[in-house]
């Protein structure tokens, strides 16, 4: 069974994952959304990250948050393999993690073909490379009810993708989940 490559992101309504000051505190999921994310992440076997996304996510390696939803996410994250794409990162601070110096679309294509589970790509820079290479099979987008007016875009410019809506969900706090696949 081949794995799907999924780009999952939390974005403002106007399409940014962080504002012009590099802040993304407005994107912190509430308990309801976090529990839903946990269920989406549970079957994922490998996360592909750029350096900055890995440095954000490494928190989960040692997190001992008392909230059950947070503890659950930390366990899910620790159980997955991680591949970090970075020319500058010297070492990793998490188990089940390796560094690749270059993003190689053919290597990722082979990884997808041989994976027994799905993979995610995290961070808009690395995701842009995967999208441009035609590797992303599915998009999972959480739209937060805020417009930040600028910052780091969730999707790359200059790439057209025809998508089919597979699922949608509204949460009490106003966040909307949209799941699409490549047509």
C-alpha positions in Angstrom: 0.0 0.0 0.0 1.4 3.4 -1.0 1.1 6.3 1.4 -0.5 9.7 0.6 1.5 12.9 1.2 -0.7 15.3 3.1 -0.2 19.0 3.6 -1.9 20.0 6.8 -1.9 23.6 7.9 -3.6 26.1 10.1 -4.1 29.4 8.4 -5.8 32.8 8.8 -8.9 33.4 6.7 -6.7 35.5 4.4 -4.3 32.6 3.9 -1.3 33.2 6.2 0.3 30.7 8.7 2.0 33.6 10.6 1.5 37.3 10.6 4.0 39.9 9.3 5.8 39.8 12.7 6.3 36.1 12.6 3.6 35.5 15.2 1.1 32.6 15.0 -0.4 32.6 18.6 -3.8 33.4 17.0 -3.6 29.9 15.4 -3.4 27.9 18.6 -6.2 25.3 18.4 -8.7 25.0 21.2 -9.4 21.6 22.8 -12.1 20.6 20.3 -9.9 21.4 17.3 -6.8 19.8 18.9 -8.6 16.6 19.5 -9.7 16.5 15.9 -6.1 17.2 14.8 -5.0 14.3 17.0 -7.3 11.9 15.2 -6.0 13.1 11.8 -2.4 12.7 12.9 -2.8 9.3 14.6 -2.4 7.2 11.4 0.5 9.3 10.0 3.8 7.4 10.0 6.2 10.1 8.8 6.4 13.9 9.1 8.5 15.9 6.6 9.6 19.2 8.1 11.8 22.1 7.2 14.2 23.3 9.9 11.9 26.1 11.3 8.8 23.8 11.5 10.9 21.2 13.2 12.2 23.7 15.7 8.6 24.6 16.4 7.4 21.0 16.7 10.4 19.7 18.8 8.4 21.0 21.9 6.4 17.8 21.7 9.4 15.5 22.2 9.6 16.4 25.9 6.2 17.9 26.6 4.5 16.6 29.7 1.4 18.9 29.5 -1.2 17.7 32.0 -4.1 18.3 29.5 -5.1 14.9 28.0 -5.5 16.3 24.5 -2.0 17.8 24.6 -0.5 14.6 26.1 -2.2 12.5 23.4 -0.7 14.7 20.7 2.8 14.5 22.2 2.6 10.7 22.2 1.4 10.6 18.6 4.2 12.9 17.5 6.9 10.9 19.3 5.7 7.7 17.7 6.1 9.0 14.1 9.3 9.2 12.1 10.6 12.6 11.2 12.6 13.7 8.2 14.1 17.2 8.5 15.2 19.0 5.4 17.9 21.5 6.4 21.3 22.6 5.1 22.2 24.1 8.5 20.8 21.8 11.2 23.7 19.9 12.8 21.8 17.4 14.9 18.3 16.5 16.0 16.8 16.6 19.5 14.2 13.9 18.9 14.0 10.2 18.5 13.0 8.6 15.1 14.5 11.6 13.3 16.9 12.1 10.5 18.3 15.0 8.5 18.3 15.3 4.8 20.3 18.2 3.3 18.2 18.6 0.1 14.6 18.1 -0.7 14.7 15.4 -3.4 11.3 14.9 -5.1 12.2 11.5 -6.5 13.3 10.3 -3.0 10.0 11.5 -1.6 8.1 9.8 -4.4 9.8 6.5 -3.6 9.1 7.0 0.1 5.4 7.5 -0.7 5.4 4.3 -2.8 6.9 2.2 -0.1 5.2 3.7 2.9 2.7 1.6 4.7 1.2 4.7 6.3 0.5 8.3 5.2 3.1 11.1 5.4 2.6 14.8 6.2 4.6 17.7 5.0 4.8 20.6 7.5 5.7 24.2 6.9 4.9 26.3 3.9 8.4 26.4 2.4 8.8 22.7 2.3 5.2 22.2 1.3 5.7 24.6 -1.6 8.5 22.4 -2.9 6.3 19.3 -2.6 3.3 21.0 -4.2 5.4 22.3 -7.1 6.8 18.8 -7.6 3.2 17.4 -7.8 3.8 15.2 -4.7 0.9 16.4 -2.4 -2.1 14.1 -2.6 -4.3 15.8 0.0 -4.7 19.1 1.7 -6.0 19.5 5.2 -6.6 23.2 5.9 -7.8 24.7 9.2 -9.1 28.2 8.6 -9.0 30.4 11.8 -11.5 33.2 12.0 -9.0 36.0 11.7 -7.5 38.1 8.9 -3.9 39.1 9.7 -3.3 41.2 6.6 0.1 39.8 5.6 2.9 37.5 6.6 4.0 34.0 5.5 1.6 32.5 3.0 0.2 29.0 3.5 0.4 28.2 -0.2 2.9 29.0 -2.9 2.3 31.6 -5.6 2.3 30.5 -9.3 1.0 26.9 -8.7 -2.5 26.0 -9.9 -4.1 22.9 -8.4 -7.5 21.5 -9.3 -8.9 20.1 -6.0 -11.9 18.0 -5.0 -13.5 18.7 -1.6 -13.6 15.5 0.5 -14.7 16.7 3.9 -15.5 19.8 5.9 -16.2 20.6 9.5 -17.1 23.7 11.5 -16.0 24.0 15.1 -17.7 25.9 17.9 -14.8 28.5 18.1 -15.3 29.4 14.5 -12.4 27.4 12.9 -13.3 25.6 9.7 -11.6 22.4 8.5 -11.5 21.7 4.8 -10.0 18.5 3.3 -9.3 18.3 -0.4 -7.6 15.8 -2.7 -5.8 16.5 -6.0 -8.1 15.9 -9.0 
